[in-house]
Structure formats: structure tokens, C-alpha cells
Amino acid sequence: FVGLPNCFYGPARVVSLLGQGEKSYELKIDDIPRVETWRKGRGLIEFLREPGDVSFFFPEEGAGPDHASYLSIADELWLGILQAKCRKKVPNKAHALGTLNIRTMYKGEKNPGEKRSQLTTLLKQRGVKGILRILLAYPAQVNAASYAQSTLRRSERLQALEGNEFEVVQLCISRSNAEHYLTDDERHHLDCLKDIS
């Protein structure tokens, strides 16, 4: 994987955060393993604002991703988001990837631009360095790039340098590369769920 941020060569773990903004402190996943799904009045924005010691959050459908967690990667705070398309075919790869991009989240919802702006502001206040975007498309075969993108990138459209809010690492896991990311047991479990021989 070319161009990974340096922090990706250090230890990583899912963390639970308590408190707001700079007053946050983290707990190891072993301390308080909590899972929460969205409910009226508490969606992705509310989770990012106040995680409430939740380690694994499952956002509302309109937000985009299927899962969100704060990650500590070599002592840098990242947001991990996952879109799971565990099926034989993924007919709309662009839509699946769009659910993992802050610039395209909340598509079809009321006031999407305002919600995207809130997400960006909350992540900056929290001190998030980057976003780990994972598309799990196993057992399908999906040709989508895995890549790393720094906060400064060259815009193809403008032929100039353009700033990004956060560093981004995107992983696309499908049939052709699943053995690099999933254990044999994990792949077998997913195969059984999808009745793949």
C-alpha cells in the first residue's frame, strides 16, 4: 500500500471517548466495549459530538456509512467508517463509495450541506487527523481503488493543489483481495451467510 501516513506503521485500536472536544479522553476497547445503534435524536452527528463511551456506532441510514468508530492509530485520532455490501454483486459501486465520503454523505436527506459541515466541524473540534474509509464488498468482485490521500492533493480538474479537510485512507475489500484483510475464518463466516460454495 503506497503512501500510507506514518501513523499506520504503529499500533492501532478502537477507542471509546468521553467528554467533549479537547476535554476528551480515551478508553481502550477492553475497558468499556459498548455498541450503540441510532435512534430518534441520536444519529451520527450526535455520536461525533458526544460519543458517550460508545466504541461502535451504527448510524442512521440517511447518514451514509453502516458503522463509525473513533480509532487511535499510533496516538493519532482517526474516524473509521465502514460500508458493508456483503453480497454477490454490488451494482452501484459509486453510491457505496459515496456513503464513505463526508462531501457526499446525507445524499437525499434534508439540509445535506449543513449536516456535512457539522460533521467536518465536529471532527476538527475533536482533533481528528484523518478518516479511514472501508468498503467491504465481499464476496463480490469490485474494482475500486484502495489509496491514501494527504490533506494536500493535486486536483485533476483544476490542475492545482487543493486542500482536504482530513487525511484519507480508503480500503476496498472484495473477493480478489479479501485474504489480505480477512482471516480464513472471517471469510468462511461471510461465505456461509451468503451461501457461497
C-alpha positions, -999 to 999 in steps of 0.1 A, spaced: 0 0 0 18 31 -12 16 64 5 2 54 39 5 81 66 34 73 90 9 66 119 -3 35 100 30 18 108 23 20 146 -2 3 169 -39 9 164 -71 3 184 -107 12 186 -113 37 214 -142 50 235 -142 87 240 -157 105 270 -162 143 273 -163 169 246 -137 184 223 -103 189 239 -116 175 272 -119 141 257 -100 111 270 -99 77 255 -105 42 270 -92 11 255 -118 -12 239 -111 -37 266 -123 -13 293 -158 -5 280 -169 -23 249 -201 -6 240 -222 -8 209 -250 16 200 -274 19 171 -290 52 160 -323 62 175 -345 93 171 -325 123 183 -291 104 183 -275 98 149 -240 101 135 -237 139 143 -248 134 179 -223 104 182 -195 125 169 -204 154 192 -207 132 223 -196 96 219 -207 88 255 -180 60 258 -195 41 228 -169 22 208 -190 10 179 -218 32 165 -243 22 138 -256 54 122 -290 62 107 -295 50 71 -296 85 56 -261 94 70 -243 70 47 -219 46 64 -230 14 82 -206 18 111 -185 45 128 -157 43 154 -130 65 167 -96 50 162 -63 56 179 -36 49 152 -1 54 167 -16 80 190 -34 100 163 -71 102 164 -89 90 133 -125 83 124 -131 48 110 -162 44 88 -174 12 71 -199 4 43 -207 -33 42 -220 -46 9 -217 -83 18 -234 -97 -13 -226 -115 -45 -228 -83 -66 -225 -46 -59 -243 -29 -88 -237 7 -77 -201 10 -66 -201 48 -68 -231 50 -44 -214 26 -19 -182 47 -20 -202 79 -17 -216 68 16 -180 69 30 -172 105 18 -181 134 40 -186 155 9 -214 132 -3 -229 119 29 -266 126 37 -274 125 0 -312 127 -4 -317 140 32 -329 174 43 -301 200 45 -272 177 35 -247 206 32 -255 217 67 -251 182 81 -218 177 62 -205 210 76 -214 199 111 -196 166 106 -164 184 95 -166 209 123 -171 182 150 -142 161 137 -119 192 137 -130 201 172 -123 165 184 -88 167 169 -94 140 143 -64 137 119 -79 115 92 -106 92 81 -102 55 74 -129 46 48 -136 9 44 -158 -6 17 -164 -43 25 -178 -57 -7 -171 -94 -1 -179 -119 -16 -185 -97 -47 -157 -86 -70 -155 -49 -70 -128 -29 -88 -124 1 -66 -91 17 -56 -76 15 -22 -55 46 -16 -40 71 8 -46 108 3 -29 136 23 -45 168 33 -29 184 3 -35 169 -31 -33 178 -68 -67 185 -83 -71 169 -118 -99 193 -126 -81 225 -116 -46 214 -123 -36 229 -90 -30 220 -54 -62 217 -34 -67 213 3 -86 184 20 -100 187 55 -85 154 66 -61 127 56 -79 98 40 -71 61 37 -96 41 17 -97 3 17 -119 -16 -7 -121 -52 3 -136 -76 -23 -131 -112 -35 -97 -105 -51 -80 -91 -21 -100 -103 9 -73 -127 20 -51 -97 28 -77 -82 52 -99 -110 65 -89 -143 81 -99 -176 67 -125 -179 95 -139 -145 88 -142 -152 50 -158 -186 58 -183 -169 81 -193 -144 54 -194 -172 28 -218 -192 50 -240 -161 54 -242 -157 17 -244 -194 9 -214 -193 -14 -197 -225 -22 
